[in-house]
């Protein structure tokens, strides 16, 4: 079983960067994304172009778990620049 977990500061990422922020060191069975911001809506892309996951801002953090074999993810937040803008990403090979 492999596990990965990290927080990403998205305060300056209103659009997807050219290089993915998340590059996993293994092929996961599932990946969890959690919006830790009370004010910014966050997005996850599997290709750096399209929004594949949307995490709405709120007083209770929103999270999504997806079963995927993808190892690279692009992250962005709107509105950018409204701290705190933190996304938690966790991945594992454990089913």
Order of alpha helices (4+ residues) and beta strands (2+ residues): beta-beta-beta-beta-beta-beta-beta-beta
